[in-house]
Amino acid sequence: MVGVTVKHNTQWMAPTPLWAKQSTAGIKIANELSAIPQVLRFADDDFMQEFLQVMNTEPRKIGEYVLQRKETWRDPVTSPEKTPYPQNETAISKLLTRTRSKADLLKVKSAKVVINAKAHSDPHPLDTEALENLKLYQPGHQRYYLVSAALIKNEFGLPDKKVELSNQEKVTFVVRRLLPPDNPEDPYNKNLKEEDKPKEGIWTEHAYIKTDRGNVWKKIGNYSLKTSHLMANEDELPMFPSGYAGDCCDRTLYSGTIPVARREQWMTAPEENGEASLAQTNTLGKIDSLAKAIFVIDVAEPWRALMNKASHVSNSMGRSFDEFPLEDNKDSDDVERIRNNARDQIQTGSWYMLLDFADFLQQHLPEIWAVVMGEAAFSDLTAKQQEFYSLLYNTTFNSTLRGKIAPAIHSSISKYHYRLTSALKAIVPFRQKLEAVEIPLRLHPEKNAASTAIKNDLAANWPDFIFPFADPEHPTTVPPVGGAVADGAVLDAERDKQKLDGLLDLLGELLPQNTQPKGSDVPLQTSLLDNKRGWFVIRCVYQRPNCGPLFPALVSRPTRVLNLAPFFDPEAPSRPIRIPMPMDISPAGLRKYSKNTGFILSDMLCGGVRKMRGYTLGDLVLSVLPWPFHKDLPNPGETGPCKKDGLEFGMICSLSIPIVTLCAFILLMIMVALFDLFFRWIPYLMICLPIPGLKGK
């Protein structure tokens, strides 16, 4: 069977005012640029009103808005002078103005005129090397862009094609991405530089396609300056008609707003059926299902974070400072206190991780969960399920560590579980406690009498067993992938993470792939296209769906190549922003401002704020410094939610925004000066100019 299509008697051209000039012999087409849609540039937030005003009064002036070159904040493009809209113009005045403008248009100039009875059905190729690529900026830079084109019939007089909305006809535009050859062995690709321009026939054109798992870039073929075709499920953006008075009849121009702010969405969209990059695979493994993504987010990454925490504390305690010989011998009580505080934090995270791990097994691997709970036999599992269960069963609590922790912890925590499967089963009854707890864990009693008064009823708030997923002194709870870690082995975070990756790989073989439902908020790992080269083109589309496959969508030739600028682009124009600060900063002046901004604090946050009031900036700095400068935060005494006479309460705090603004500015200056030690950025931060006569009082 042979596919048959009918050639359109219509084509997309540049906005008619740019090329359709009335002469004594008919319509004159200016040049080959008349065949491509044009990008109009505006530098005002009221750009739409400005555009419509130009179309209603002086449509010929639209050529002044066509973006012709790349602009920067050092070399901006001069915006056209706005056309004042005539107020209270009489009918006679309007008629005389219209007649005079038509007479001027009909005057034939002495220059040679090229007369075309009808439009080119296949315009001459453009010299793309001579055209400069355009750079588009975002609305945050106070730049707005419209893609504009005219839908013209290939008939004498080049009339407009009327879009029949009643027949479901519509006009839209699509954004296409240009990428270099994907073959790394291609000689052209080897010598390609980041700033090199896309070349016709060498670079590839990609369409932005909607799928159930999000939008992807789908390769169409080699980049061509000729007309193209519309891809199935391609993301189409709307265009709107603008009517105006032409030289001999009313005309219509179709335009659409280019959403430059979607640049990051377009740049980070993956390629259809792409493979994960090596960096992604080494970091997370190949995440190809929603269930595996949930496991990584809820279990694997928190587990990895606990390993990092333990490794950081271990390295901090093991540092030696030859510059401070008197401080190199750390007090044993201080070391033990730091280690115990880290163990309290790790155990808290481990309990919640056990809860999430149990929820995952119950929802996604119910057969394995039934064996964990003792409701099914190990022999009921498949070979892969048995292998995964065996890894969980043989993931154990280090016996040496258990012997050190058990005598030191609070008497309310009297149990421990040797195997991960036992801990998963034991955590289920404590769900309600873990969800309702309001205070931090204090597992190890303090010698200081004030600290023992801290309300930390372990039996009422926490599980009655310990099972940490990491420790700053001994390796523990490591999946025995490729062999178990001996109890007396040296702490090695990288080795333990590799074993965790092995557990994740085995899990991936048990879970179904590509199971992300439509609209899921959990991002799956996908390959990204070249994230450095943001080259795009735009094509206009005219569709007649009621005409069937004989009349496919009419897709225009591409615009000039566009480079979409990120928000923080060093060449971007800057929107002027003025933040007036309080003028009178004396107590007499600041007391006059209304405290009209309220912050609502829960009882728990209220308790945290009350606790923080006892700390100074020096206390906070010393608490994060390594030895020998480290100093624990002062004990705040009794903590917990705000309460009085047994009644817990929150608060609403009303603040004065001018004073908050002053604090933010002062804190900014302090942080800038502090981090200048690393970034050396103060010379590029600000310019202060004097304003004579600007006084606070």
Secondary structure as UniProt FT lines:
FT   STRAND          10..13
FT   HELIX           16..19
FT   STRAND          21..23
FT   TURN            24..25
FT   STRAND          26..28
FT   HELIX           32..35
FT   STRAND          38..42
FT   TURN            45..46
FT   HELIX           47..57
FT   HELIX           59..65
FT   HELIX           91..106
FT   HELIX           128..130
FT   STRAND          134..136
FT   HELIX           139..141
FT   STRAND          144..153
FT   TURN            156..157
FT   HELIX           165..167
FT   STRAND          170..179
FT   TURN            184..185
FT   HELIX           187..190
FT   TURN            194..195
FT   TURN            200..202
FT   STRAND          204..211
FT   TURN            212..213
FT   STRAND          214..222
FT   TURN            232..233
FT   STRAND          237..238
FT   STRAND          240..245
FT   STRAND          250..257
FT   HELIX           260..262
FT   HELIX           263..268
FT   STRAND          270..271
FT   TURN            272..273
FT   HELIX           278..284
FT   HELIX           290..295
FT   HELIX           296..300
FT   HELIX           301..317
FT   TURN            322..323
FT   HELIX           325..327
FT   HELIX           332..364
FT   HELIX           366..372
FT   TURN            373..374
FT   HELIX           378..380
FT   HELIX           383..393
FT   HELIX           399..405
FT   TURN            406..408
FT   TURN            411..412
FT   STRAND          415..416
FT   HELIX           420..427
FT   HELIX           428..430
FT   HELIX           431..436
FT   HELIX           449..452
FT   HELIX           458..461
FT   STRAND          465..466
FT   TURN            481..482
FT   TURN            487..488
FT   HELIX           493..510
FT   TURN            518..519
FT   STRAND          535..543
FT   HELIX           545..550
FT   STRAND          554..555
FT   STRAND          562..564
FT   TURN            570..571
FT   HELIX           587..590
FT   TURN            591..592
FT   STRAND          597..601
FT   HELIX           603..612
FT   TURN            613..614
FT   HELIX           617..624
FT   TURN            627..629
FT   STRAND          643..644
FT   TURN            645..646
FT   STRAND          647..648
FT   STRAND          651..655
FT   HELIX           657..679
FT   HELIX           682..684
FT   TURN            692..693
//
